[in-house]
Amino acid sequence: MSETPHINIDYVANLARLDLSDDEKSKIGSQLDDILGYFDKLKAVDVTGVEPLAHAHRVFNVWREGDEPGPTYAPEVLLNMAPEQRDNQVVVPKVVE
């Protein structure tokens, strides 16, 4: 690959909050350049007629006997069961500062 990486290593390192040495920048730059070169190879592959997939293997919902929806409570009943509610929502203690 070329000596100059196709991306700005300083910018990427800043986004990731990484303090890289010049040697690390050079090494990572060449590695990222190789990765981008591999994407160029992938772009050259003819994928005409190939359907896009979300997974490498076909995924189907597997339903067991009895996996049918059952009776549910009305939202009002559930809200009345909550210790505290506001604007049709259950109020819970704050756990994140």
Secondary structure, DSSP 8 states (H G I E B T S, - for coil): --SS-SS-HHHHHHHTT----HHHHHHHHHHHHHHHHHHHHHHTS--TT----SSSS-------TT-S------HHHHHHHSS-EETTEE-------
